Amino acid sequence: MPKKRKVKKRKDKKGLKLLISLIIGYIAFYNLYGLVKNILVIIEKKQEKKILLAEQKRLKEEEAYLKDQVIKFRDPDYLARYAREKYLFSTDGELIIKID
């Protein structure tokens, strides 16, 4: 009888060790999966940030250009010259010749 109890205790200990090992393995795998997933999200966000910063720079340059144009268009002489060049307006007695 004592041998059967020892064998049963060994089987119980093996089963418990296996269960604990599986639980620890699952927890380790889940943590590793979460870590990799978070790293991929961080890489994606850094790429998105790089794209957005480039767009922000482009928009700031465009804003500066447009502000400059607004200031220039307040000058009537510049506005008249711009209209003549861009839209082929002429003053009295001017002949417009377009060369492409």
MMTF fields as JSON, N, C-alpha, C and O atoms, coordinates in Angstrom:
{
  "mmtfVersion": "1.0.0",
  "mmtfProducer": "UNKNOWN",
  "numBonds": 399,
  "numAtoms": 400,
  "numGroups": 100,
  "numChains": 1,
  "numModels": 1,
  "chainsPerModel": [1],
  "groupsPerChain": [100],
  "chainIdList": ["A"],
  "bondAtomList": [4, 2, 8, 6, 12, 10, 16, 14, 20, 18, 24, 22, 28, 26, 32, 30, 36, 34, 40, 38, 44, 42, 48, 46, 52, 50, 56, 54, 60, 58, 64, 62, 68, 66, 72, 70, 76, 74, 80, 78, 84, 82, 88, 86, 92, 90, 96, 94, 100, 98, 104, 102, 108, 106, 112, 110, 116, 114, 120, 118, 124, 122, 128, 126, 132, 130, 136, 134, 140, 138, 144, 142, 148, 146, 152, 150, 156, 154, 160, 158, 164, 162, 168, 166, 172, 170, 176, 174, 180, 178, 184, 182, 188, 186, 192, 190, 196, 194, 200, 198, 204, 202, 208, 206, 212, 210, 216, 214, 220, 218, 224, 222, 228, 226, 232, 230, 236, 234, 240, 238, 244, 242, 248, 246, 252, 250, 256, 254, 260, 258, 264, 262, 268, 266, 272, 270, 276, 274, 280, 278, 284, 282, 288, 286, 292, 290, 296, 294, 300, 298, 304, 302, 308, 306, 312, 310, 316, 314, 320, 318, 324, 322, 328, 326, 332, 330, 336, 334, 340, 338, 344, 342, 348, 346, 352, 350, 356, 354, 360, 358, 364, 362, 368, 366, 372, 370, 376, 374, 380, 378, 384, 382, 388, 386, 392, 390, 396, 394],
  "bondOrderList": [1, 1, 1, 1, 1, 1, 1, 1, 1, 1, 1, 1, 1, 1, 1, 1, 1, 1, 1, 1, 1, 1, 1, 1, 1, 1, 1, 1, 1, 1, 1, 1, 1, 1, 1, 1, 1, 1, 1, 1, 1, 1, 1, 1, 1, 1, 1, 1, 1, 1, 1, 1, 1, 1, 1, 1, 1, 1, 1, 1, 1, 1, 1, 1, 1, 1, 1, 1, 1, 1, 1, 1, 1, 1, 1, 1, 1, 1, 1, 1, 1, 1, 1, 1, 1, 1, 1, 1, 1, 1, 1, 1, 1, 1, 1, 1, 1, 1, 1],
  "groupList": [{"groupName": "MET", "atomNameList": ["N", "CA", "C", "O"], "elementList": ["N", "C", "C", "O"], "formalChargeList": [0, 0, 0, 0], "bondAtomList": [1, 0, 2, 1, 3, 2], "bondOrderList": [1, 1, 2], "singleLetterCode": "M", "chemCompType": "L-PEPTIDE LINKING"}, {"groupName": "PRO", "atomNameList": ["N", "CA", "C", "O"], "elementList": ["N", "C", "C", "O"], "formalChargeList": [0, 0, 0, 0], "bondAtomList": [1, 0, 2, 1, 3, 2], "bondOrderList": [1, 1, 2], "singleLetterCode": "P", "chemCompType": "L-PEPTIDE LINKING"}, {"groupName": "LYS", "atomNameList": ["N", "CA", "C", "O"], "elementList": ["N", "C", "C", "O"], "formalChargeList": [0, 0, 0, 0], "bondAtomList": [1, 0, 2, 1, 3, 2], "bondOrderList": [1, 1, 2], "singleLetterCode": "K", "chemCompType": "L-PEPTIDE LINKING"}, {"groupName": "ARG", "atomNameList": ["N", "CA", "C", "O"], "elementList": ["N", "C", "C", "O"], "formalChargeList": [0, 0, 0, 0], "bondAtomList": [1, 0, 2, 1, 3, 2], "bondOrderList": [1, 1, 2], "singleLetterCode": "R", "chemCompType": "L-PEPTIDE LINKING"}, {"groupName": "VAL", "atomNameList": ["N", "CA", "C", "O"], "elementList": ["N", "C", "C", "O"], "formalChargeList": [0, 0, 0, 0], "bondAtomList": [1, 0, 2, 1, 3, 2], "bondOrderList": [1, 1, 2], "singleLetterCode": "V", "chemCompType": "L-PEPTIDE LINKING"}, {"groupName": "ASP", "atomNameList": ["N", "CA", "C", "O"], "elementList": ["N", "C", "C", "O"], "formalChargeList": [0, 0, 0, 0], "bondAtomList": [1, 0, 2, 1, 3, 2], "bondOrderList": [1, 1, 2], "singleLetterCode": "D", "chemCompType": "L-PEPTIDE LINKING"}, {"groupName": "GLY", "atomNameList": ["N", "CA", "C", "O"], "elementList": ["N", "C", "C", "O"], "formalChargeList": [0, 0, 0, 0], "bondAtomList": [1, 0, 2, 1, 3, 2], "bondOrderList": [1, 1, 2], "singleLetterCode": "G", "chemCompType": "PEPTIDE LINKING"}, {"groupName": "LEU", "atomNameList": ["N", "CA", "C", "O"], "elementList": ["N", "C", "C", "O"], "formalChargeList": [0, 0, 0, 0], "bondAtomList": [1, 0, 2, 1, 3, 2], "bondOrderList": [1, 1, 2], "singleLetterCode": "L", "chemCompType": "L-PEPTIDE LINKING"}, {"groupName": "ILE", "atomNameList": ["N", "CA", "C", "O"], "elementList": ["N", "C", "C", "O"], "formalChargeList": [0, 0, 0, 0], "bondAtomList": [1, 0, 2, 1, 3, 2], "bondOrderList": [1, 1, 2], "singleLetterCode": "I", "chemCompType": "L-PEPTIDE LINKING"}, {"groupName": "SER", "atomNameList": ["N", "CA", "C", "O"], "elementList": ["N", "C", "C", "O"], "formalChargeList": [0, 0, 0, 0], "bondAtomList": [1, 0, 2, 1, 3, 2], "bondOrderList": [1, 1, 2], "singleLetterCode": "S", "chemCompType": "L-PEPTIDE LINKING"}, {"groupName": "TYR", "atomNameList": ["N", "CA", "C", "O"], "elementList": ["N", "C", "C", "O"], "formalChargeList": [0, 0, 0, 0], "bondAtomList": [1, 0, 2, 1, 3, 2], "bondOrderList": [1, 1, 2], "singleLetterCode": "Y", "chemCompType": "L-PEPTIDE LINKING"}, {"groupName": "ALA", "atomNameList": ["N", "CA", "C", "O"], "elementList": ["N", "C", "C", "O"], "formalChargeList": [0, 0, 0, 0], "bondAtomList": [1, 0, 2, 1, 3, 2], "bondOrderList": [1, 1, 2], "singleLetterCode": "A", "chemCompType": "L-PEPTIDE LINKING"}, {"groupName": "PHE", "atomNameList": ["N", "CA", "C", "O"], "elementList": ["N", "C", "C", "O"], "formalChargeList": [0, 0, 0, 0], "bondAtomList": [1, 0, 2, 1, 3, 2], "bondOrderList": [1, 1, 2], "singleLetterCode": "F", "chemCompType": "L-PEPTIDE LINKING"}, {"groupName": "ASN", "atomNameList": ["N", "CA", "C", "O"], "elementList": ["N", "C", "C", "O"], "formalChargeList": [0, 0, 0, 0], "bondAtomList": [1, 0, 2, 1, 3, 2], "bondOrderList": [1, 1, 2], "singleLetterCode": "N", "chemCompType": "L-PEPTIDE LINKING"}, {"groupName": "GLU", "atomNameList": ["N", "CA", "C", "O"], "elementList": ["N", "C", "C", "O"], "formalChargeList": [0, 0, 0, 0], "bondAtomList": [1, 0, 2, 1, 3, 2], "bondOrderList": [1, 1, 2], "singleLetterCode": "E", "chemCompType": "L-PEPTIDE LINKING"}, {"groupName": "GLN", "atomNameList": ["N", "CA", "C", "O"], "elementList": ["N", "C", "C", "O"], "formalChargeList": [0, 0, 0, 0], "bondAtomList": [1, 0, 2, 1, 3, 2], "bondOrderList": [1, 1, 2], "singleLetterCode": "Q", "chemCompType": "L-PEPTIDE LINKING"}, {"groupName": "THR", "atomNameList": ["N", "CA", "C", "O"], "elementList": ["N", "C", "C", "O"], "formalChargeList": [0, 0, 0, 0], "bondAtomList": [1, 0, 2, 1, 3, 2], "bondOrderList": [1, 1, 2], "singleLetterCode": "T", "chemCompType": "L-PEPTIDE LINKING"}],
  "groupTypeList": [0, 1, 2, 2, 3, 2, 4, 2, 2, 3, 2, 5, 2, 2, 6, 7, 2, 7, 7, 8, 9, 7, 8, 8, 6, 10, 8, 11, 12, 10, 13, 7, 10, 6, 7, 4, 2, 13, 8, 7, 4, 8, 8, 14, 2, 2, 15, 14, 2, 2, 8, 7, 7, 11, 14, 15, 2, 3, 7, 2, 14, 14, 14, 11, 10, 7, 2, 5, 15, 4, 8, 2, 12, 3, 5, 1, 5, 10, 7, 11, 3, 10, 11, 3, 14, 2, 10, 7, 12, 9, 16, 5, 6, 14, 7, 8, 8, 2, 8, 5],
  "groupIdList": [1, 2, 3, 4, 5, 6, 7, 8, 9, 10, 11, 12, 13, 14, 15, 16, 17, 18, 19, 20, 21, 22, 23, 24, 25, 26, 27, 28, 29, 30, 31, 32, 33, 34, 35, 36, 37, 38, 39, 40, 41, 42, 43, 44, 45, 46, 47, 48, 49, 50, 51, 52, 53, 54, 55, 56, 57, 58, 59, 60, 61, 62, 63, 64, 65, 66, 67, 68, 69, 70, 71, 72, 73, 74, 75, 76, 77, 78, 79, 80, 81, 82, 83, 84, 85, 86, 87, 88, 89, 90, 91, 92, 93, 94, 95, 96, 97, 98, 99, 100],
  "secStructList": [7, 2, 2, 2, 2, 2, 2, 2, 2, 2, 2, 2, 2, 2, 2, 2, 2, 2, 2, 2, 2, 2, 2, 2, 2, 2, 2, 2, 2, 2, 2, 2, 2, 2, 2, 2, 2, 2, 2, 2, 2, 2, 2, 2, 2, 2, 2, 2, 2, 2, 2, 2, 2, 2, 2, 2, 2, 2, 2, 2, 2, 2, 2, 2, 2, 2, 2, 2, 2, 2, 2, 2, 2, 6, 1, 2, 2, 2, 2, 2, 2, 2, 2, 2, 2, 2, 2, 7, 7, 7, 7, 6, 6, 7, 7, 7, 7, 7, 7, 7],
  "xCoordList": [0.797, 0.0, 0.844, 0.509, 1.903, 2.672, 3.255, 3.411, 3.583, 4.13, 3.088, 3.416, 1.831, 0.771, 0.58, 0.341, 0.684, 0.536, 1.689, 1.477, 2.901, 4.054, 3.922, 4.225, 3.466, 3.288, 2.206, 2.356, 1.132, 0.041, 0.507, 0.159, 1.296, 1.807, 2.741, 2.722, 3.56, 4.458, 3.664, 3.996, 2.61, 1.771, 1.087, 0.992, 0.611, -0.031, 0.961, 0.626, 2.201, 3.225, 3.591, 3.774, 3.701, 4.014, 2.897, 3.16, 1.666, 0.524, 0.477, 0.189, 0.76, 0.768, 1.906, 1.724, 3.087, 4.224, 3.913, 4.248, 3.271, 2.905, 1.905, 2.034, 0.922, -0.079, 0.566, 0.277, 1.426, 2.118, 3.01, 3.071, 3.7, 4.555, 3.729, 4.137, 2.579, 1.709, 1.197, 1.148, 0.821, 0.332, 1.446, 1.222, 2.633, 3.769, 4.114, 4.39, 4.096, 4.367, 3.343, 3.703, 2.072, 1.016, 1.217, 1.104, 1.513, 1.728, 2.932, 2.88, 4.01, 5.205, 4.899, 5.299, 4.198, 3.84, 2.94, 3.143, 1.959, 1.034, 1.782, 1.522, 2.706, 3.498, 4.399, 4.528, 5.017, 5.871, 5.053, 5.487, 3.884, 2.989, 2.61, 2.644, 2.253, 1.899, 3.065, 2.884, 4.254, 5.451, 5.712, 5.953, 5.665, 5.897, 4.826, 5.128, 3.594, 2.491, 2.705, 2.501, 3.11, 3.354, 4.539, 4.512, 5.573, 6.726, 6.307, 6.725, 5.491, 5.014, 4.158, 4.248, 3.336, 2.512, 3.406, 3.151, 4.442, 5.367, 6.071, 6.206, 6.518, 7.18, 6.221, 6.603, 4.987, 3.977, 3.714, 3.604, 3.613, 3.359, 4.537, 4.333, 5.771, 6.938, 6.933, 7.269, 6.553, 6.471, 5.378, 5.562, 4.244, 3.144, 3.573, 3.232, 4.312, 4.797, 5.72, 5.639, 6.601, 7.531, 6.766, 7.107, 5.743, 4.927, 4.206, 4.172, 3.634, 2.891, 3.805, 3.408, 5.021, 5.959, 6.36, 6.513, 6.532, 6.858, 5.695, 5.902, 4.476, 3.298, 3.17, 2.815, 3.457, 3.392, 4.396, 4.078, 5.599, 6.621, 6.159, 6.303, 5.596, 5.108, 3.992, 3.957, 3.091, 1.979, 2.455, 1.898, 3.47, 4.014, 4.655, 4.513, 5.37, 5.966, 4.878, 5.0, 3.823, 2.707, 2.035, 1.66, 1.883, 1.276, 2.124, 1.59, 3.44, 4.335, 4.227, 4.196, 4.17, 4.029, 2.712, 2.684, 1.636, 0.327, 0.257, -0.352, 0.871, 0.902, 1.669, 1.28, 2.764, 3.547, 2.705, 2.755, 1.938, 1.076, 0.004, -0.3, -0.559, -1.575, -0.974, -1.589, 0.22, 0.889, 1.151, 0.934, 1.619, 1.898, 0.63, 0.645, -0.465, -1.709, -2.349, -3.251, -1.912, -2.414, -1.824, -2.361, -0.734, -0.097, -0.793, -0.744, -1.44, -2.18, -1.288, -1.729, -0.063, 0.833, 1.174, 1.159, 1.473, 1.789, 0.564, 0.68, -0.598, -1.83, -2.108, -2.498, -1.91, -2.136, -1.131, -1.512, 0.127, 1.144, 0.857, 1.008, 0.448, 0.124, -1.045, -1.016, -2.077, -3.249, -2.867, -3.352, -2.008, -1.586, -0.788, -0.976, 0.097, 0.926, 0.136, 0.244, -0.637, -1.314, -2.566, -2.812, -3.345, -4.638, -4.691, -5.761, -3.535, -3.405, -4.303, -4.864, -4.439, -5.147, -4.213, -2.993, -4.791, -3.944, -4.49, -5.668, -3.609, -4.033, -4.335, -4.093, -4.857, -5.204, -3.961, -2.925, -4.079, -3.003, -1.963, -1.011, -2.111, -1.149, -1.568, -2.756, -0.614, -0.855, -0.256, 0.914, -1.053, -0.605, -0.182, -0.94, 1.043, 1.554, 1.993, 2.869, 1.376, 1.687, 2.689, 2.459, 3.803, 4.837, 4.951, 5.202, 4.765, 4.86, 6.208, 6.464],
  "yCoordList": [-1.204, 0.0, 1.274, 2.217, 1.335, 2.564, 2.909, 4.087, 1.899, 2.189, 2.873, 3.781, 2.44, 3.033, 4.505, 5.339, 4.816, 6.213, 7.057, 8.183, 6.523, 7.257, 7.483, 8.563, 6.451, 6.575, 7.611, 8.427, 7.583, 8.538, 9.953, 10.896, 10.108, 11.431, 11.951, 13.136, 11.053, 11.463, 11.921, 12.926, 11.168, 11.535, 12.877, 13.716, 13.076, 14.342, 15.49, 16.56, 15.261, 16.304, 16.592, 17.75, 15.542, 15.741, 16.525, 17.43, 16.169, 16.867, 18.326, 19.211, 18.571, 19.937, 20.737, 21.897, 20.115, 20.791, 21.114, 22.191, 20.17, 20.391, 21.538, 22.39, 21.564, 22.63, 23.984, 24.96, 24.048, 25.303, 25.726, 26.909, 24.771, 25.087, 25.637, 26.594, 25.037, 25.523, 26.933, 27.777, 27.18, 28.513, 29.546, 30.621, 29.229, 30.157, 30.372, 31.495, 29.291, 29.409, 30.29, 31.107, 30.135, 30.957, 32.429, 33.307, 32.688, 34.072, 34.677, 35.825, 33.911, 34.413, 34.686, 35.721, 33.772, 33.958, 35.179, 35.971, 35.332, 36.461, 37.786, 38.752, 37.829, 39.046, 39.34, 40.496, 38.325, 38.509, 38.997, 39.887, 38.421, 38.846, 40.319, 41.087, 40.707, 42.101, 43.041, 44.141, 42.615, 43.429, 43.651, 44.78, 42.591, 42.704, 43.582, 44.413, 43.399, 44.198, 45.681, 46.528, 45.996, 47.391, 47.981, 49.154, 47.188, 47.669, 48.007, 49.028, 47.16, 47.427, 48.693, 49.465, 48.907, 50.122, 51.35, 52.366, 51.266, 52.395, 52.711, 53.88, 51.691, 51.912, 52.578, 53.504, 52.114, 52.698, 54.158, 55.001, 54.457, 55.834, 56.748, 57.912, 56.234, 57.045, 57.379, 58.498, 56.412, 56.669, 57.692, 58.587, 57.554, 58.498, 59.899, 60.886, 59.986, 61.278, 61.928, 63.132, 61.126, 61.64, 62.222, 63.295, 61.515, 61.987, 63.275, 64.222, 63.314, 64.5, 65.706, 66.832, 65.486, 66.604, 67.162, 68.374, 66.288, 66.754, 67.558, 68.589, 67.083, 67.812, 69.156, 70.16, 69.177, 70.425, 71.435, 72.616, 70.974, 71.858, 72.428, 73.623, 71.551, 71.999, 73.031, 74.03, 72.79, 73.712, 75.051, 76.094, 75.037, 76.299, 77.107, 78.329, 76.411, 77.111, 77.694, 78.818, 76.924, 77.407, 78.602, 79.563, 78.543, 79.654, 80.918, 82.007, 80.77, 81.922, 82.508, 83.728, 81.64, 82.104, 82.86, 83.926, 82.312, 82.953, 84.283, 85.237, 84.352, 85.626, 86.672, 87.839, 86.245, 87.143, 87.623, 88.796, 86.714, 87.087, 88.092, 89.029, 87.904, 88.839, 90.23, 91.222, 90.298, 91.6, 92.226, 93.423, 91.42, 91.946, 92.418, 93.444, 91.68, 92.047, 93.31, 93.877, 93.749, 95.013, 96.206, 97.312, 95.985, 97.035, 97.084, 96.105, 98.211, 98.291, 98.125, 97.548, 98.609, 98.463, 96.984, 96.512, 96.277, 94.851, 94.095, 93.224, 94.424, 93.752, 93.966, 93.032, 95.191, 95.478, 94.71, 94.13, 94.7, 93.972, 92.464, 91.801, 91.937, 90.508, 90.152, 89.133, 91.0, 90.738, 90.788, 89.978, 91.727, 91.812, 90.574, 90.046, 90.11, 88.952, 87.645, 86.817, 87.477, 86.198, 86.058, 84.998, 87.112, 87.024, 87.818, 87.997, 88.294, 89.0, 90.236, 90.525, 90.96, 92.236, 93.281, 93.186, 94.258, 95.296, 96.669, 96.832, 97.637, 99.019, 99.582, 98.929, 100.782, 101.39, 101.518, 102.018, 101.066, 101.195, 100.092, 100.112, 99.123, 98.028, 96.899, 96.618, 96.273, 95.115, 93.906, 93.924, 92.865, 91.686, 90.615, 90.233, 90.138, 89.043, 87.952, 88.161, 86.795, 85.683, 84.764, 84.299, 84.508, 83.621, 82.438, 82.604, 81.256, 80.045, 79.421, 78.4],
  "zCoordList": [0.0, 0.0, 0.0, -0.718, 0.763, 0.788, -0.571, -0.891, -1.383, -2.7, -3.577, -4.341, -3.469, -4.276, -3.914, -4.788, -2.641, -2.214, -2.749, -3.2, -2.703, -3.216, -4.714, -5.222, -5.413, -6.861, -7.151, -8.061, -6.394, -6.601, -6.284, -6.995, -5.215, -4.856, -5.948, -6.278, -6.506, -7.586, -8.808, -9.437, -9.136, -10.279, -10.018, -10.914, -8.786, -8.432, -8.548, -9.056, -8.068, -8.142, -9.593, -9.968, -10.418, -11.831, -12.524, -13.316, -12.22, -12.823, -12.388, -13.193, -11.119, -10.604, -11.229, -11.598, -11.347, -11.981, -13.442, -13.935, -14.125, -15.523, -15.636, -16.515, -14.762, -14.782, -14.509, -15.202, -13.519, -13.192, -14.353, -14.689, -14.967, -16.12, -17.28, -17.937, -17.527, -18.604, -18.315, -19.209, -17.081, -16.709, -16.86, -17.415, -16.374, -16.501, -17.975, -18.395, -18.757, -20.193, -20.887, -21.734, -20.539, -21.131, -20.767, -21.622, -19.508, -19.068, -19.789, -20.231, -19.906, -20.6, -22.073, -22.607, -22.725, -24.134, -24.31, -25.23, -23.445, -23.534, -23.348, -24.065, -22.39, -22.172, -23.362, -23.765, -23.925, -25.097, -26.29, -27.022, -26.483, -27.562, -27.388, -28.35, -26.18, -25.906, -26.148, -26.671, -25.771, -25.975, -27.461, -27.888, -28.239, -29.685, -30.327, -31.184, -29.916, -30.457, -30.149, -31.019, -28.932, -28.556, -29.308, -29.681, -29.532, -30.297, -31.725, -32.27, -32.325, -33.688, -33.739, -34.694, -32.724, -32.669, -32.547, -33.192, -31.732, -31.561, -32.873, -33.235, -33.587, -34.882, -35.859, -36.575, -35.889, -36.784, -36.43, -37.32, -35.152, -34.715, -35.047, -35.392, -34.947, -35.3, -36.786, -37.173, -37.622, -39.06, -39.355, -40.18, -38.676, -38.854, -38.413, -39.064, -37.318, -36.821, -37.84, -38.082, -38.436, -39.444, -40.639, -41.136, -41.091, -42.214, -41.838, -42.624, -40.647, -40.214, -40.026, -40.323, -39.538, -39.389, -40.748, -40.9, -41.736, -43.088, -43.664, -44.304, -43.433, -43.918, -43.199, -43.817, -41.904, -41.147, -41.695, -41.834, -42.005, -42.562, -43.897, -44.158, -44.749, -46.054, -45.894, -46.612, -44.961, -44.745, -44.186, -44.53, -43.336, -42.819, -43.936, -43.989, -44.841, -45.983, -46.883, -47.37, -47.096, -47.915, -47.244, -47.916, -45.933, -45.198, -45.335, -45.544, -45.218, -45.36, -46.764, -46.928, -47.781, -49.164, -49.343, -49.957, -48.81, -48.964, -48.208, -48.693, -47.035, -46.308, -47.105, -47.147, -47.738, -48.583, -49.769, -50.138, -50.358, -51.485, -51.051, -51.788, -49.876, -49.373, -49.234, -49.626, -48.681, -48.518, -49.88, -50.068, -50.835, -52.173, -52.874, -53.554, -52.715, -53.402, -52.825, -53.443, -51.683, -51.137, -51.89, -51.822, -52.599, -53.4, -54.767, -55.512, -55.108, -56.373, -57.608, -58.602, -57.57, -58.72, -58.957, -60.094, -57.896, -58.032, -58.536, -59.398, -58.005, -58.406, -59.887, -60.587, -60.368, -61.789, -62.652, -63.669, -62.264, -63.024, -63.028, -64.055, -61.886, -61.777, -62.691, -63.381, -62.69, -63.533, -65.012, -65.803, -65.389, -66.793, -67.196, -68.292, -66.324, -66.656, -66.621, -67.526, -65.594, -65.387, -66.247, -66.823, -66.333, -67.013, -68.312, -68.894, -68.763, -70.041, -70.128, -71.185, -69.023, -69.059, -69.65, -69.522, -70.284, -70.881, -70.521, -70.2, -70.582, -70.401, -71.783, -72.798, -71.811, -73.1, -73.97, -73.53, -75.19, -76.155, -76.089, -76.869, -75.181, -75.095, -76.019, -76.172, -76.615, -77.459, -76.745, -76.362, -76.568, -75.832, -76.82, -77.711, -76.646, -77.457, -76.492, -75.653, -76.622, -75.717, -76.402, -77.519, -75.722, -76.243, -75.289, -74.096, -75.832, -74.991, -75.09, -74.452]
}
